């Protein structure tokens, strides 16, 4: 005998509890919004069923459970039950679902988002009926499944249709694959927190594939394009079908797991391509670090050196003085000169202009007229603010 217990939340604060029993083995248990409304007395059509919590207790009978057309639902066995579901189908859940501490042989998920925790599942199929249901219901809107598995043991996951994100958190899985003839698009894979996967075989376009602090024994991506590929602090035995274009992303900094996995392949071409790419990447990164370190050492020195910053600011003022003088003497009309005659006055007033702009004050005898002139003045003003603040900060830190 199988006992089903439902705890239903209606509207904001109304709750209802009821149980019913199935005495026949191999019976189909079907739970949807219509059944819940039929079981609850005095419920109005305007009442909203917000969530349904389902508990199962059985005496070793085969359970086939179908849950659909609900806003939220949660599934868990009774505390004293070892209920095992032979077949569980979840489809058209409007918001989210949760499966907790449940043993399932076969699980089909259609057009739903949810989390599965501390469960044992033999076979999972995602959106296997998408094409057939769309053919029979042309107006049916299929959403991308967003699924999370936590602290669970899985044998196989097969992806047949739309997938937004698949996350494995401290979960063991033997095989994850996109089914033959079905190509996934813009999916996200996140494997982390001591998860373990024997084989991951994907076919299609991935938004990202990230593996952190986990074990990924065999990765097969022969016909795939991965926009962001990142494996860090993880163990990977082999990668088949790897393309060096998959390395061109900003987050990937640790090439060691990828290179170790490619080294185990029989074809060494991709290994050497990845090795060359990682070498060039590190050289370019080192050049950027050397340039930035040289700039900071030149401006600040080691520690706080106010005189180094002061003289750097003087160099900036001299440089922009030369730029202003050049633009005015070449008569490019980038600056308007008010009441200034003679070369001596031009030289002295442009020098004074550079000093006042560096102090973010400005001087109205020479005024920028064009966009180029305004841009140059703006650049010096920003640099002046930065270096003057650095100067004040270094004086305070060193002498006070």
C-alpha positions in Angstrom: 0.0 0.0 0.0 1.2 3.5 -0.9 0.3 6.5 1.1 0.5 10.0 -0.3 0.5 13.0 2.0 0.1 16.5 0.5 0.7 19.7 2.3 -0.7 22.6 0.3 -0.1 26.4 0.7 -3.0 28.4 -0.6 -2.8 32.2 -1.1 -0.6 33.8 1.5 -1.2 32.0 4.9 -3.8 29.3 4.4 -2.5 25.7 4.5 -4.3 22.4 4.0 -3.2 18.8 4.7 -4.7 15.6 3.5 -3.7 12.0 2.8 -4.9 9.3 0.4 -3.9 5.7 -0.3 -3.2 3.6 -3.3 -3.8 -0.1 -2.7 -3.0 -1.4 -6.2 0.6 -2.2 -7.2 1.9 -0.6 -10.4 -0.7 2.1 -10.1 -0.1 5.6 -11.7 -0.1 8.4 -9.2 -1.0 11.6 -11.0 -0.8 14.9 -9.1 -1.7 18.2 -10.7 -3.5 21.4 -9.8 -6.9 19.9 -10.6 -6.4 16.9 -8.3 -5.3 19.3 -5.5 -8.3 21.5 -5.9 -10.6 18.4 -5.9 -9.1 17.2 -2.6 -9.4 20.5 -0.8 -12.9 21.3 0.4 -14.4 24.8 0.0 -11.6 26.0 -2.2 -12.5 28.9 -4.5 -11.5 29.3 -8.2 -9.9 32.6 -7.3 -7.6 30.9 -4.6 -4.0 30.5 -5.7 -2.2 27.2 -4.9 1.3 28.5 -4.2 3.1 25.3 -3.4 2.5 21.6 -2.8 4.7 19.4 -0.6 4.4 15.7 -1.4 5.5 12.9 1.0 5.4 9.2 0.0 5.3 6.0 2.1 5.1 2.6 0.4 5.4 -1.1 1.2 7.8 -2.1 -1.6 5.3 -1.5 -4.4 6.3 -0.1 -7.7 5.5 3.6 -7.8 4.9 5.6 -10.9 4.5 9.3 -10.1 3.6 12.2 -12.5 3.6 15.8 -11.2 2.7 18.7 -13.4 1.0 22.1 -13.7 1.9 23.4 -10.3 3.7 26.6 -9.2 6.0 25.0 -6.6 6.3 21.5 -5.4 8.6 19.5 -3.1 8.9 15.8 -3.0 10.4 13.7 -0.1 9.7 10.3 1.5 8.3 9.8 5.0 11.0 9.9 7.6 10.6 6.1 8.3 10.2 5.1 4.7 12.6 3.8 2.1 10.3 4.6 -0.7 11.7 4.1 -4.2 10.0 5.5 -7.3 10.2 3.4 -10.4 9.3 6.3 -12.7 9.0 10.0 -11.9 7.9 12.5 -14.4 8.0 16.2 -13.7 6.7 18.6 -16.3 5.3 22.1 -16.8 6.2 23.3 -13.3 5.6 27.1 -13.5 8.3 28.1 -11.0 10.5 25.6 -9.2 10.5 22.1 -7.7 12.6 20.3 -5.1 13.3 16.6 -4.8 14.8 15.7 -1.5 16.2 12.3 -0.2 14.4 10.3 -2.8 15.4 7.1 -4.7 14.3 7.2 -8.3 15.0 4.7 -11.1 13.9 6.8 -14.0 13.3 10.5 -14.0 12.0 12.6 -16.8 12.1 16.4 -16.5 10.1 18.5 -19.0 9.9 22.3 -19.2 10.7 22.8 -15.5 13.4 24.3 -13.2 14.4 22.8 -9.9 16.8 21.3 -7.4 17.5 17.7 -6.5 19.2 17.1 -3.2 20.6 14.0 -1.4 18.9 11.7 -3.9 19.9 8.5 -5.8 18.8 8.5 -9.4 19.6 5.9 -12.1 18.5 7.6 -15.3 17.6 11.2 -16.0 16.2 12.5 -19.3 15.8 16.2 -19.9 13.1 17.5 -22.3 12.8 14.2 -24.2 9.3 15.0 -25.4 9.9 18.6 -26.4 9.7 17.9 -30.2 6.7 15.7 -30.0 4.7 18.0 -27.6 5.4 21.0 -29.8 4.2 19.1 -32.8 0.9 18.4 -31.0 0.7 21.7 -29.3 2.1 24.4 -31.6 1.4 27.2 -29.0 3.3 25.4 -26.2 6.1 27.5 -24.8 9.1 25.5 -23.8 11.5 27.1 -21.3 15.1 26.1 -20.9 15.6 23.8 -17.9 17.7 25.1 -15.1 18.7 22.1 -12.9 20.9 21.8 -9.8 22.0 18.5 -8.2 23.4 18.6 -4.7 24.9 15.8 -2.7 23.4 13.2 -5.0 24.4 10.1 -6.8 23.5 9.8 -10.5 24.1 7.2 -13.1 23.3 8.9 -16.4 21.9 12.2 -17.6 20.7 12.5 -21.2 19.9 15.9 -22.7 17.3 15.9 -25.5 16.1 19.5 -25.7 16.5 23.0 -24.3 18.9 23.4 -21.4 19.8 26.6 -19.7 22.1 25.5 -16.9 23.2 22.2 -15.3 24.9 22.5 -12.0 26.6 19.6 -10.0 27.4 20.5 -6.4 29.2 17.7 -4.5 27.5 15.2 -6.8 28.7 11.9 -8.4 27.6 11.1 -12.0 28.7 8.3 -14.2 27.7 9.9 -17.5 26.3 13.2 -18.8 25.6 13.4 -22.5 23.6 15.3 -25.1 21.6 12.6 -26.9 22.4 11.4 -30.4 20.8 13.7 -32.9 20.1 16.5 -30.4 22.4 19.5 -30.3 22.2 21.8 -27.3 22.6 25.6 -27.7 23.9 28.2 -25.2 23.9 25.9 -22.3 25.9 26.4 -19.1 27.7 23.6 -17.2 29.0 24.2 -13.6 30.8 21.4 -11.8 32.2 22.2 -8.4 32.6 21.4 -4.8 34.1 17.9 -5.0 31.8 16.6 -7.7 32.9 13.6 -9.8 31.9 12.8 -13.4 33.2 9.7 -15.3 32.2 10.9 -18.8 30.9 14.3 -20.0 29.9 14.2 -23.7 28.3 17.4 -25.1 27.4 18.3 -28.6 26.5 21.9 -29.5 27.2 25.4 -28.3 28.0 26.0 -24.6 27.9 29.4 -23.0 30.4 28.2 -20.5 31.9 25.0 -19.1 33.4 25.5 -15.6 34.9 22.8 -13.4 36.3 23.8 -9.9 37.7 21.5 -7.3 36.2 18.4 -8.9 37.1 15.3 -10.9 36.2 15.1 -14.6 37.7 11.9 -15.9 36.7 12.0 -19.6 35.6 15.1 -21.5 34.3 14.7 -25.1 33.6 17.9 -26.9 34.4 16.9 -30.5 31.5 18.8 -32.2 31.1 21.6 -29.6 31.9 25.3 -29.4 32.5 26.6 -25.8 32.5 30.3 -25.4 34.1 30.2 -21.9 36.1 27.2 -20.8 37.6 27.1 -17.3 39.0 24.2 -15.3 40.7 25.1 -12.1 42.0 22.9 -9.2 40.4 19.9 -10.8 41.6 16.5 -12.2 40.9 15.7 -15.8 42.2 12.5 -17.3 41.5 13.1 -21.0 39.9 15.6 -23.4 38.7 14.6 -26.8 38.0 17.1 -29.6 39.6 20.0 -27.8 40.1 23.3 -29.8 42.6 26.0 -28.8 39.9 28.6 -29.5 38.2 27.4 -26.3 41.2 28.9 -24.3 40.5 32.4 -25.4 38.6 33.7 -22.3 39.4 36.1 -19.6 38.8 33.8 -16.5 41.1 31.0 -17.5 44.5 31.4 -15.9 45.5 27.9 -14.8 46.3 25.8 -17.9 47.8 22.9 -16.0 44.7 20.6 -15.8 44.0 21.1 -19.6 47.6 20.4 -20.6 47.8 17.3 -18.4 44.6 16.0 -19.9 45.7 16.7 -23.5 49.0 15.0 -22.9 47.2 11.7 -22.3 45.6 11.8 -25.7 47.1 9.8 -28.5 47.0 12.8 -30.8 49.6 15.3 -29.6 48.7 18.1 -32.0 46.2 19.8 -29.7 48.5 19.4 -26.8 51.3 21.4 -28.5 48.8 24.0 -29.8 47.4 24.5 -26.3 51.0 24.6 -24.9 51.9 27.3 -27.4 48.8 29.3 -26.6 49.4 29.1 -22.8 53.0 30.2 -23.3 52.0 33.3 -25.4 49.2 34.1 -22.9 51.7 34.1 -20.0 54.2 36.2 -21.9 51.6 38.9 -22.7 50.4 38.9 -19.1 54.0 39.2 -17.9 54.6 42.1 -20.2 51.6 43.9 -18.8 52.8 43.3 -15.3 56.3 44.6 -16.1 54.9 47.8 -17.6 52.5 48.5 -14.7 55.3 47.7 -12.2 57.7 50.0 -14.0 55.1 52.8 -14.1 54.4 52.5 -10.4 58.1 52.3 -9.5 58.8 55.4 -11.6 55.9 57.4 -10.0 55.9 56.2 -6.4 59.2 54.4 -5.9 59.4 51.9 -3.1 57.2 53.0 -0.2 55.8 56.6 -0.1 58.1 59.1 -1.8 56.4 62.6 -2.1 59.3 64.1 -4.1 59.0 61.3 -6.7 55.3 62.1 -7.2 56.0 65.9 -7.2 58.6 65.7 -9.9 56.4 63.3 -11.9 53.7 66.0 -11.8 56.2 68.6 -12.9 57.0 66.5 -15.9 53.3 66.2 -16.8 52.9 70.0 -16.6 55.9 70.5 -18.8 54.7 68.0 -21.4 51.3 69.6 -21.7 52.9 73.1 -21.8 54.8 72.0 -24.9 51.5 70.6 -26.4 49.6 73.8 -25.8 52.5 75.9 -27.2 52.7 73.7 -30.3 48.9 73.9 -31.0 48.9 77.7 -30.5 52.0 78.5 -32.6 50.9 76.3 -35.5 47.7 78.3 -35.6 45.4 75.3 -35.6 42.7 77.3 -33.8 42.3 74.8 -31.0 42.6 77.6 -28.4 41.3 81.1 -28.2 43.8 83.7 -27.0 42.5 86.8 -25.2 44.5 90.0 -25.0 47.9 88.3 -25.5 50.5 89.7 -28.0 54.0 88.6 -28.6 55.8 85.3 -28.4 57.0 85.9 -24.8 53.5 86.4 -23.5 52.2 83.3 -25.4 55.0 81.2 -23.9 54.5 82.4 -20.4 50.7 82.3 -20.5 50.6 78.7 -21.9 53.0 77.7 -19.1 50.7 79.3 -16.6 47.7 77.6 -18.3 49.4 74.2 -17.8 50.0 74.8 -14.1 46.4 76.1 -13.4 44.8 73.2 -15.3 46.9 70.7 -13.5 45.6 72.2 -10.3 42.0 71.9 -11.8 41.6 75.7 -11.7 42.0 76.9 -15.3 43.0 80.4 -16.7 40.8 82.5 -18.9 43.4 84.2 -21.1 43.7 80.9 -23.1 40.5 79.0 -23.7 40.1 75.7 -25.6 37.8 76.2 -28.7 37.7 72.8 -30.4 36.9 69.3 -29.3 40.5 68.3 -29.5 41.5 71.2 -27.3 38.9 70.3 -24.7 39.9 66.7 -24.7 43.6 67.6 -24.1 42.7 69.9 -21.2 40.4 67.3 -19.7 43.1 64.7 -19.8 45.5 67.0 -18.0 42.9 67.9 -15.4 42.2 64.2 -14.6 46.0 63.5 -14.3 46.4 66.6 -12.1 43.7 65.4 -9.7 45.2 61.9 -9.5 48.8 63.1 -8.9 47.9 65.9 -6.5 45.9 63.4 -4.4 48.8 61.0 -4.5 51.1 63.8 -3.4 48.9 64.7 -0.4 48.4 61.1 0.6 52.1 60.3 0.4 53.0 63.3 2.5 50.5 62.4 5.1 51.5 58.7 5.2 55.2 59.5 5.4 55.4 62.5 7.8 52.3 62.2 10.0 
